[in-house]
Amino acid sequence: KLLARFGRERLLTGDDDFDGQWIVEAEDPFFVQKLVSAELKYKLAERPLRSMEIRIEPQKVYISIPSVPSDEAGYDYFIDTVMLILQRVL
């Protein structure tokens, strides 16, 4: 109801586990199917990125996580995931 109030619709990817953990809002459901690949689902399921927020707007991409990764491996994982998202968007 809250999403509908703001004029957005929650889209389901067809993956019940993913849809239960993540909220995907978009105007273009075909773009969501392109973006939310099996590889991206796998990366988002990893502990460091469980609270990642991704907003894609015309000419802008916002990607944020609530805390700074605690080690170099966490940074690398975040950067790999961001690059995967950008490859699908561009």
PDB file as gemmi writes it, atoms N, CA and C in Angstrom:
CRYST1    1.000    1.000    1.000  90.00  90.00  90.00 P 1                      
ATOM      1  N   LYS A   1       0.821  -1.193   0.000  1.00  0.00           N  
ATOM      2  CA  LYS A   1       0.000   0.000   0.000  1.00  0.00           C  
ATOM      3  C   LYS A   1       0.862   1.252   0.000  1.00  0.00           C  
ATOM      4  N   LEU A   2       1.921   1.232   0.777  1.00  0.00           N  
ATOM      5  CA  LEU A   2       2.794   2.399   0.838  1.00  0.00           C  
ATOM      6  C   LEU A   2       3.396   2.692  -0.525  1.00  0.00           C  
ATOM      7  N   LEU A   3       3.820   1.654  -1.235  1.00  0.00           N  
ATOM      8  CA  LEU A   3       4.404   1.861  -2.554  1.00  0.00           C  
ATOM      9  C   LEU A   3       3.376   2.421  -3.531  1.00  0.00           C  
ATOM     10  N   ALA A   4       2.155   1.920  -3.453  1.00  0.00           N  
ATOM     11  CA  ALA A   4       1.104   2.404  -4.349  1.00  0.00           C  
ATOM     12  C   ALA A   4       0.795   3.871  -4.072  1.00  0.00           C  
ATOM     13  N   ARG A   5       0.909   4.250  -2.806  1.00  0.00           N  
ATOM     14  CA  ARG A   5       0.618   5.630  -2.444  1.00  0.00           C  
ATOM     15  C   ARG A   5       1.589   6.589  -3.124  1.00  0.00           C  
ATOM     16  N   PHE A   6       2.800   6.172  -3.345  1.00  0.00           N  
ATOM     17  CA  PHE A   6       3.793   7.014  -3.995  1.00  0.00           C  
ATOM     18  C   PHE A   6       3.823   6.802  -5.511  1.00  0.00           C  
ATOM     19  N   GLY A   7       2.875   6.050  -6.027  1.00  0.00           N  
ATOM     20  CA  GLY A   7       2.766   5.850  -7.460  1.00  0.00           C  
ATOM     21  C   GLY A   7       3.742   4.841  -8.025  1.00  0.00           C  
ATOM     22  N   ARG A   8       4.301   4.015  -7.175  1.00  0.00           N  
ATOM     23  CA  ARG A   8       5.230   2.987  -7.642  1.00  0.00           C  
ATOM     24  C   ARG A   8       4.627   1.624  -7.417  1.00  0.00           C  
ATOM     25  N   GLU A   9       5.052   0.700  -8.229  1.00  0.00           N  
ATOM     26  CA  GLU A   9       4.540  -0.655  -8.136  1.00  0.00           C  
ATOM     27  C   GLU A   9       5.696  -1.597  -7.824  1.00  0.00           C  
ATOM     28  N   ARG A  10       5.472  -2.500  -6.883  1.00  0.00           N  
ATOM     29  CA  ARG A  10       6.487  -3.500  -6.577  1.00  0.00           C  
ATOM     30  C   ARG A  10       6.437  -4.573  -7.653  1.00  0.00           C  
ATOM     31  N   LEU A  11       7.593  -4.878  -8.204  1.00  0.00           N  
ATOM     32  CA  LEU A  11       7.685  -5.897  -9.233  1.00  0.00           C  
ATOM     33  C   LEU A  11       8.276  -7.162  -8.643  1.00  0.00           C  
ATOM     34  N   LEU A  12       7.759  -8.291  -9.060  1.00  0.00           N  
ATOM     35  CA  LEU A  12       8.270  -9.578  -8.618  1.00  0.00           C  
ATOM     36  C   LEU A  12       9.127 -10.165  -9.716  1.00  0.00           C  
ATOM     37  N   THR A  13      10.219 -10.793  -9.316  1.00  0.00           N  
ATOM     38  CA  THR A  13      11.149 -11.363 -10.298  1.00  0.00           C  
ATOM     39  C   THR A  13      10.828 -12.804 -10.632  1.00  0.00           C  
ATOM     40  N   GLY A  14       9.943 -13.424  -9.852  1.00  0.00           N  
ATOM     41  CA  GLY A  14       9.633 -14.829 -10.047  1.00  0.00           C  
ATOM     42  C   GLY A  14      10.473 -15.745  -9.176  1.00  0.00           C  
ATOM     43  N   ASP A  15      11.413 -15.183  -8.454  1.00  0.00           N  
ATOM     44  CA  ASP A  15      12.254 -15.921  -7.512  1.00  0.00           C  
ATOM     45  C   ASP A  15      11.740 -15.605  -6.111  1.00  0.00           C  
ATOM     46  N   ASP A  16      11.003 -16.537  -5.509  1.00  0.00           N  
ATOM     47  CA  ASP A  16      10.353 -16.283  -4.226  1.00  0.00           C  
ATOM     48  C   ASP A  16      11.330 -15.881  -3.129  1.00  0.00           C  
ATOM     49  N   ASP A  17      12.500 -16.513  -3.079  1.00  0.00           N  
ATOM     50  CA  ASP A  17      13.493 -16.156  -2.058  1.00  0.00           C  
ATOM     51  C   ASP A  17      13.970 -14.719  -2.242  1.00  0.00           C  
ATOM     52  N   PHE A  18      14.306 -14.364  -3.468  1.00  0.00           N  
ATOM     53  CA  PHE A  18      14.774 -13.008  -3.757  1.00  0.00           C  
ATOM     54  C   PHE A  18      13.667 -11.991  -3.482  1.00  0.00           C  
ATOM     55  N   ASP A  19      12.465 -12.269  -3.971  1.00  0.00           N  
ATOM     56  CA  ASP A  19      11.345 -11.341  -3.792  1.00  0.00           C  
ATOM     57  C   ASP A  19      10.983 -11.161  -2.319  1.00  0.00           C  
ATOM     58  N   GLY A  20      11.247 -12.176  -1.495  1.00  0.00           N  
ATOM     59  CA  GLY A  20      10.983 -12.069  -0.066  1.00  0.00           C  
ATOM     60  C   GLY A  20      11.994 -11.210   0.665  1.00  0.00           C  
ATOM     61  N   GLN A  21      13.192 -11.076   0.110  1.00  0.00           N  
ATOM     62  CA  GLN A  21      14.254 -10.314   0.759  1.00  0.00           C  
ATOM     63  C   GLN A  21      14.447  -8.922   0.194  1.00  0.00           C  
ATOM     64  N   TRP A  22      14.065  -8.715  -1.043  1.00  0.00           N  
ATOM     65  CA  TRP A  22      14.336  -7.445  -1.723  1.00  0.00           C  
ATOM     66  C   TRP A  22      13.053  -6.838  -2.267  1.00  0.00           C  
ATOM     67  N   ILE A  23      12.986  -5.536  -2.279  1.00  0.00           N  
ATOM     68  CA  ILE A  23      11.873  -4.802  -2.887  1.00  0.00           C  
ATOM     69  C   ILE A  23      12.393  -4.196  -4.178  1.00  0.00           C  
ATOM     70  N   VAL A  24      11.755  -4.523  -5.266  1.00  0.00           N  
ATOM     71  CA  VAL A  24      12.139  -3.996  -6.577  1.00  0.00           C  
ATOM     72  C   VAL A  24      10.982  -3.151  -7.085  1.00  0.00           C  
ATOM     73  N   GLU A  25      11.268  -1.871  -7.311  1.00  0.00           N  
ATOM     74  CA  GLU A  25      10.267  -0.959  -7.860  1.00  0.00           C  
ATOM     75  C   GLU A  25      10.783  -0.441  -9.189  1.00  0.00           C  
ATOM     76  N   ALA A  26       9.918  -0.392 -10.177  1.00  0.00           N  
ATOM     77  CA  ALA A  26      10.347   0.110 -11.483  1.00  0.00           C  
ATOM     78  C   ALA A  26       9.137   0.411 -12.341  1.00  0.00           C  
ATOM     79  N   GLU A  27       9.373   1.252 -13.334  1.00  0.00           N  
ATOM     80  CA  GLU A  27       8.339   1.535 -14.318  1.00  0.00           C  
ATOM     81  C   GLU A  27       8.436   0.567 -15.489  1.00  0.00           C  
ATOM     82  N   ASP A  28       9.603  -0.022 -15.679  1.00  0.00           N  
ATOM     83  CA  ASP A  28       9.848  -0.905 -16.820  1.00  0.00           C  
ATOM     84  C   ASP A  28      10.186  -2.314 -16.327  1.00  0.00           C  
ATOM     85  N   PRO A  29       9.218  -3.227 -16.328  1.00  0.00           N  
ATOM     86  CA  PRO A  29       9.483  -4.580 -15.827  1.00  0.00           C  
ATOM     87  C   PRO A  29      10.512  -5.339 -16.667  1.00  0.00           C  
ATOM     88  N   PHE A  30      10.654  -5.017 -17.939  1.00  0.00           N  
ATOM     89  CA  PHE A  30      11.638  -5.689 -18.785  1.00  0.00           C  
ATOM     90  C   PHE A  30      13.058  -5.307 -18.367  1.00  0.00           C  
ATOM     91  N   PHE A  31      13.237  -4.052 -17.957  1.00  0.00           N  
ATOM     92  CA  PHE A  31      14.535  -3.605 -17.472  1.00  0.00           C  
ATOM     93  C   PHE A  31      14.909  -4.350 -16.193  1.00  0.00           C  
ATOM     94  N   VAL A  32      13.941  -4.571 -15.325  1.00  0.00           N  
ATOM     95  CA  VAL A  32      14.188  -5.299 -14.078  1.00  0.00           C  
ATOM     96  C   VAL A  32      14.638  -6.719 -14.385  1.00  0.00           C  
ATOM     97  N   GLN A  33      13.988  -7.380 -15.329  1.00  0.00           N  
ATOM     98  CA  GLN A  33      14.385  -8.737 -15.687  1.00  0.00           C  
ATOM     99  C   GLN A  33      15.819  -8.766 -16.222  1.00  0.00           C  
ATOM    100  N   LYS A  34      16.218  -7.714 -16.950  1.00  0.00           N  
ATOM    101  CA  LYS A  34      17.585  -7.627 -17.462  1.00  0.00           C  
ATOM    102  C   LYS A  34      18.576  -7.381 -16.333  1.00  0.00           C  
ATOM    103  N   LEU A  35      18.222  -6.506 -15.404  1.00  0.00           N  
ATOM    104  CA  LEU A  35      19.126  -6.125 -14.322  1.00  0.00           C  
ATOM    105  C   LEU A  35      19.286  -7.229 -13.287  1.00  0.00           C  
ATOM    106  N   VAL A  36      18.194  -7.838 -12.885  1.00  0.00           N  
ATOM    107  CA  VAL A  36      18.213  -8.807 -11.786  1.00  0.00           C  
ATOM    108  C   VAL A  36      18.532 -10.207 -12.340  1.00  0.00           C  
ATOM    109  N   SER A  37      19.791 -10.390 -12.654  1.00  0.00           N  
ATOM    110  CA  SER A  37      20.262 -11.666 -13.190  1.00  0.00           C  
ATOM    111  C   SER A  37      20.582 -12.629 -12.046  1.00  0.00           C  
ATOM    112  N   ALA A  38      20.823 -13.868 -12.395  1.00  0.00           N  
ATOM    113  CA  ALA A  38      21.202 -14.869 -11.385  1.00  0.00           C  
ATOM    114  C   ALA A  38      22.489 -14.449 -10.678  1.00  0.00           C  
ATOM    115  N   GLU A  39      23.424 -13.880 -11.421  1.00  0.00           N  
ATOM    116  CA  GLU A  39      24.689 -13.441 -10.822  1.00  0.00           C  
ATOM    117  C   GLU A  39      24.470 -12.302  -9.822  1.00  0.00           C  
ATOM    118  N   LEU A  40      23.610 -11.341 -10.170  1.00  0.00           N  
ATOM    119  CA  LEU A  40      23.331 -10.244  -9.244  1.00  0.00           C  
ATOM    120  C   LEU A  40      22.596 -10.757  -8.004  1.00  0.00           C  
ATOM    121  N   LYS A  41      21.654 -11.654  -8.181  1.00  0.00           N  
ATOM    122  CA  LYS A  41      20.950 -12.243  -7.030  1.00  0.00           C  
ATOM    123  C   LYS A  41      21.934 -12.920  -6.088  1.00  0.00           C  
ATOM    124  N   TYR A  42      22.890 -13.641  -6.647  1.00  0.00           N  
ATOM    125  CA  TYR A  42      23.897 -14.323  -5.838  1.00  0.00           C  
ATOM    126  C   TYR A  42      24.718 -13.311  -5.045  1.00  0.00           C  
ATOM    127  N   LYS A  43      25.164 -12.242  -5.704  1.00  0.00           N  
ATOM    128  CA  LYS A  43      25.979 -11.232  -5.031  1.00  0.00           C  
ATOM    129  C   LYS A  43      25.190 -10.524  -3.934  1.00  0.00           C  
ATOM    130  N   LEU A  44      23.934 -10.190  -4.203  1.00  0.00           N  
ATOM    131  CA  LEU A  44      23.131  -9.488  -3.206  1.00  0.00           C  
ATOM    132  C   LEU A  44      22.782 -10.370  -2.010  1.00  0.00           C  
ATOM    133  N   ALA A  45      22.836 -11.671  -2.196  1.00  0.00           N  
ATOM    134  CA  ALA A  45      22.532 -12.589  -1.102  1.00  0.00           C  
ATOM    135  C   ALA A  45      23.666 -12.677  -0.088  1.00  0.00           C  
ATOM    136  N   GLU A  46      24.850 -12.241  -0.472  1.00  0.00           N  
ATOM    137  CA  GLU A  46      25.986 -12.305   0.442  1.00  0.00           C  
ATOM    138  C   GLU A  46      25.819 -11.288   1.566  1.00  0.00           C  
ATOM    139  N   ARG A  47      26.264 -11.629   2.724  1.00  0.00           N  
ATOM    140  CA  ARG A  47      26.066 -10.823   3.931  1.00  0.00           C  
ATOM    141  C   ARG A  47      26.441  -9.343   3.784  1.00  0.00           C  
ATOM    142  N   PRO A  48      27.590  -8.962   3.184  1.00  0.00           N  
ATOM    143  CA  PRO A  48      27.950  -7.530   3.157  1.00  0.00           C  
ATOM    144  C   PRO A  48      26.964  -6.644   2.408  1.00  0.00           C  
ATOM    145  N   LEU A  49      26.159  -7.221   1.527  1.00  0.00           N  
ATOM    146  CA  LEU A  49      25.319  -6.384   0.673  1.00  0.00           C  
ATOM    147  C   LEU A  49      23.828  -6.544   0.943  1.00  0.00           C  
ATOM    148  N   ARG A  50      23.453  -7.147   2.022  1.00  0.00           N  
ATOM    149  CA  ARG A  50      22.034  -7.420   2.260  1.00  0.00           C  
ATOM    150  C   ARG A  50      21.185  -6.167   2.426  1.00  0.00           C  
ATOM    151  N   SER A  51      21.790  -5.035   2.676  1.00  0.00           N  
ATOM    152  CA  SER A  51      21.031  -3.796   2.835  1.00  0.00           C  
ATOM    153  C   SER A  51      21.343  -2.785   1.736  1.00  0.00           C  
ATOM    154  N   MET A  52      21.869  -3.243   0.640  1.00  0.00           N  
ATOM    155  CA  MET A  52      22.225  -2.346  -0.450  1.00  0.00           C  
ATOM    156  C   MET A  52      20.976  -1.702  -1.037  1.00  0.00           C  
ATOM    157  N   GLU A  53      21.091  -0.427  -1.360  1.00  0.00           N  
ATOM    158  CA  GLU A  53      20.011   0.290  -2.050  1.00  0.00           C  
ATOM    159  C   GLU A  53      20.529   0.697  -3.415  1.00  0.00           C  
ATOM    160  N   ILE A  54      19.740   0.404  -4.431  1.00  0.00           N  
ATOM    161  CA  ILE A  54      20.099   0.743  -5.805  1.00  0.00           C  
ATOM    162  C   ILE A  54      18.955   1.559  -6.386  1.00  0.00           C  
ATOM    163  N   ARG A  55      19.258   2.755  -6.864  1.00  0.00           N  
ATOM    164  CA  ARG A  55      18.259   3.584  -7.549  1.00  0.00           C  
ATOM    165  C   ARG A  55      18.821   3.949  -8.909  1.00  0.00           C  
ATOM    166  N   ILE A  56      18.045   3.672  -9.933  1.00  0.00           N  
ATOM    167  CA  ILE A  56      18.472   3.979 -11.284  1.00  0.00           C  
ATOM    168  C   ILE A  56      17.464   4.953 -11.878  1.00  0.00           C  
ATOM    169  N   GLU A  57      17.972   6.106 -12.254  1.00  0.00           N  
ATOM    170  CA  GLU A  57      17.157   7.166 -12.846  1.00  0.00           C  
ATOM    171  C   GLU A  57      17.802   7.563 -14.162  1.00  0.00           C  
ATOM    172  N   PRO A  58      17.092   8.312 -14.989  1.00  0.00           N  
ATOM    173  CA  PRO A  58      17.728   8.773 -16.229  1.00  0.00           C  
ATOM    174  C   PRO A  58      19.014   9.546 -15.927  1.00  0.00           C  
ATOM    175  N   GLN A  59      20.097   9.122 -16.493  1.00  0.00           N  
ATOM    176  CA  GLN A  59      21.412   9.740 -16.366  1.00  0.00           C  
ATOM    177  C   GLN A  59      22.034   9.633 -14.966  1.00  0.00           C  
ATOM    178  N   LYS A  60      21.438   8.843 -14.052  1.00  0.00           N  
ATOM    179  CA  LYS A  60      21.971   8.727 -12.694  1.00  0.00           C  
ATOM    180  C   LYS A  60      21.797   7.306 -12.178  1.00  0.00           C  
ATOM    181  N   VAL A  61      22.792   6.842 -11.446  1.00  0.00           N  
ATOM    182  CA  VAL A  61      22.714   5.564 -10.748  1.00  0.00           C  
ATOM    183  C   VAL A  61      23.208   5.806  -9.328  1.00  0.00           C  
ATOM    184  N   TYR A  62      22.370   5.473  -8.345  1.00  0.00           N  
ATOM    185  CA  TYR A  62      22.736   5.597  -6.936  1.00  0.00           C  
ATOM    186  C   TYR A  62      22.854   4.197  -6.353  1.00  0.00           C  
ATOM    187  N   ILE A  63      23.984   3.921  -5.729  1.00  0.00           N  
ATOM    188  CA  ILE A  63      24.187   2.641  -5.071  1.00  0.00           C  
ATOM    189  C   ILE A  63      24.770   2.938  -3.695  1.00  0.00           C  
ATOM    190  N   SER A  64      24.109   2.455  -2.656  1.00  0.00           N  
ATOM    191  CA  SER A  64      24.609   2.726  -1.310  1.00  0.00           C  
ATOM    192  C   SER A  64      24.455   1.504  -0.416  1.00  0.00           C  
ATOM    193  N   ILE A  65      25.323   1.449   0.580  1.00  0.00           N  
ATOM    194  CA  ILE A  65      25.242   0.442   1.623  1.00  0.00           C  
ATOM    195  C   ILE A  65      25.309   1.189   2.955  1.00  0.00           C  
ATOM    196  N   PRO A  66      24.708   0.637   4.009  1.00  0.00           N  
ATOM    197  CA  PRO A  66      24.589   1.390   5.265  1.00  0.00           C  
ATOM    198  C   PRO A  66      25.879   1.537   6.063  1.00  0.00           C  
ATOM    199  N   SER A  67      26.905   0.752   5.748  1.00  0.00           N  
ATOM    200  CA  SER A  67      28.153   0.878   6.498  1.00  0.00           C  
ATOM    201  C   SER A  67      29.343   0.612   5.589  1.00  0.00           C  
ATOM    202  N   VAL A  68      30.478   1.131   5.991  1.00  0.00           N  
ATOM    203  CA  VAL A  68      31.707   0.956   5.239  1.00  0.00           C  
ATOM    204  C   VAL A  68      32.181  -0.488   5.424  1.00  0.00           C  
ATOM    205  N   PRO A  69      32.568  -1.167   4.348  1.00  0.00           N  
ATOM    206  CA  PRO A  69      33.083  -2.530   4.503  1.00  0.00           C  
ATOM    207  C   PRO A  69      34.247  -2.560   5.490  1.00  0.00           C  
ATOM    208  N   SER A  70      34.320  -3.611   6.274  1.00  0.00           N  
ATOM    209  CA  SER A  70      35.312  -3.681   7.346  1.00  0.00           C  
ATOM    210  C   SER A  70      36.694  -4.141   6.882  1.00  0.00           C  
ATOM    211  N   ASP A  71      36.784  -4.635   5.650  1.00  0.00           N  
ATOM    212  CA  ASP A  71      38.080  -5.094   5.167  1.00  0.00           C  
ATOM    213  C   ASP A  71      38.158  -4.938   3.656  1.00  0.00           C  
ATOM    214  N   GLU A  72      39.343  -5.213   3.127  1.00  0.00           N  
ATOM    215  CA  GLU A  72      39.568  -5.063   1.689  1.00  0.00           C  
ATOM    216  C   GLU A  72      38.691  -6.009   0.872  1.00  0.00           C  
ATOM    217  N   ALA A  73      38.459  -7.204   1.384  1.00  0.00           N  
ATOM    218  CA  ALA A  73      37.604  -8.155   0.677  1.00  0.00           C  
ATOM    219  C   ALA A  73      36.182  -7.616   0.555  1.00  0.00           C  
ATOM    220  N   GLY A  74      35.699  -6.938   1.578  1.00  0.00           N  
ATOM    221  CA  GLY A  74      34.372  -6.320   1.533  1.00  0.00           C  
ATOM    222  C   GLY A  74      34.297  -5.220   0.492  1.00  0.00           C  
ATOM    223  N   TYR A  75      35.350  -4.382   0.417  1.00  0.00           N  
ATOM    224  CA  TYR A  75      35.408  -3.350  -0.620  1.00  0.00           C  
ATOM    225  C   TYR A  75      35.401  -3.976  -2.009  1.00  0.00           C  
ATOM    226  N   ASP A  76      36.228  -4.997  -2.174  1.00  0.00           N  
ATOM    227  CA  ASP A  76      36.305  -5.662  -3.480  1.00  0.00           C  
ATOM    228  C   ASP A  76      34.950  -6.238  -3.882  1.00  0.00           C  
ATOM    229  N   TYR A  77      34.272  -6.845  -2.934  1.00  0.00           N  
ATOM    230  CA  TYR A  77      32.966  -7.442  -3.209  1.00  0.00           C  
ATOM    231  C   TYR A  77      31.966  -6.368  -3.621  1.00  0.00           C  
ATOM    232  N   PHE A  78      31.963  -5.246  -2.893  1.00  0.00           N  
ATOM    233  CA  PHE A  78      31.072  -4.131  -3.216  1.00  0.00           C  
ATOM    234  C   PHE A  78      31.380  -3.588  -4.612  1.00  0.00           C  
ATOM    235  N   ILE A  79      32.643  -3.380  -4.908  1.00  0.00           N  
ATOM    236  CA  ILE A  79      33.031  -2.840  -6.216  1.00  0.00           C  
ATOM    237  C   ILE A  79      32.666  -3.811  -7.333  1.00  0.00           C  
ATOM    238  N   ASP A  80      32.887  -5.104  -7.137  1.00  0.00           N  
ATOM    239  CA  ASP A  80      32.500  -6.095  -8.146  1.00  0.00           C  
ATOM    240  C   ASP A  80      30.996  -6.053  -8.413  1.00  0.00           C  
ATOM    241  N   THR A  81      30.224  -5.904  -7.354  1.00  0.00           N  
ATOM    242  CA  THR A  81      28.762  -5.861  -7.503  1.00  0.00           C  
ATOM    243  C   THR A  81      28.330  -4.592  -8.225  1.00  0.00           C  
ATOM    244  N   VAL A  82      28.938  -3.458  -7.871  1.00  0.00           N  
ATOM    245  CA  VAL A  82      28.629  -2.195  -8.553  1.00  0.00           C  
ATOM    246  C   VAL A  82      28.962  -2.297 -10.035  1.00  0.00           C  
ATOM    247  N   MET A  83      30.103  -2.887 -10.360  1.00  0.00           N  
ATOM    248  CA  MET A  83      30.488  -3.024 -11.767  1.00  0.00           C  
ATOM    249  C   MET A  83      29.505  -3.923 -12.518  1.00  0.00           C  
ATOM    250  N   LEU A  84      29.047  -4.986 -11.882  1.00  0.00           N  
ATOM    251  CA  LEU A  84      28.044  -5.863 -12.496  1.00  0.00           C  
ATOM    252  C   LEU A  84      26.772  -5.077 -12.804  1.00  0.00           C  
ATOM    253  N   ILE A  85      26.330  -4.264 -11.858  1.00  0.00           N  
ATOM    254  CA  ILE A  85      25.122  -3.454 -12.056  1.00  0.00           C  
ATOM    255  C   ILE A  85      25.331  -2.473 -13.200  1.00  0.00           C  
ATOM    256  N   LEU A  86      26.455  -1.775 -13.210  1.00  0.00           N  
ATOM    257  CA  LEU A  86      26.720  -0.793 -14.263  1.00  0.00           C  
ATOM    258  C   LEU A  86      26.811  -1.440 -15.637  1.00  0.00           C  
ATOM    259  N   GLN A  87      27.385  -2.628 -15.735  1.00  0.00           N  
ATOM    260  CA  GLN A  87      27.445  -3.322 -17.020  1.00  0.00           C  
ATOM    261  C   GLN A  87      26.050  -3.625 -17.547  1.00  0.00           C  
ATOM    262  N   ARG A  88      25.117  -3.914 -16.667  1.00  0.00           N  
ATOM    263  CA  ARG A  88      23.755  -4.228 -17.090  1.00  0.00           C  
ATOM    264  C   ARG A  88      22.966  -2.964 -17.427  1.00  0.00           C  
ATOM    265  N   VAL A  89      23.318  -1.855 -16.792  1.00  0.00           N  
ATOM    266  CA  VAL A  89      22.592  -0.598 -17.003  1.00  0.00           C  
ATOM    267  C   VAL A  89      23.051   0.108 -18.262  1.00  0.00           C  
ATOM    268  N   LEU A  90      24.359   0.065 -18.525  1.00  0.00           N  
ATOM    269  CA  LEU A  90      24.902   0.812 -19.679  1.00  0.00           C  
ATOM    270  C   LEU A  90      24.728   0.077 -20.978  1.00  0.00           C  
TER     271      LEU A  90                                                      
END                                                                             
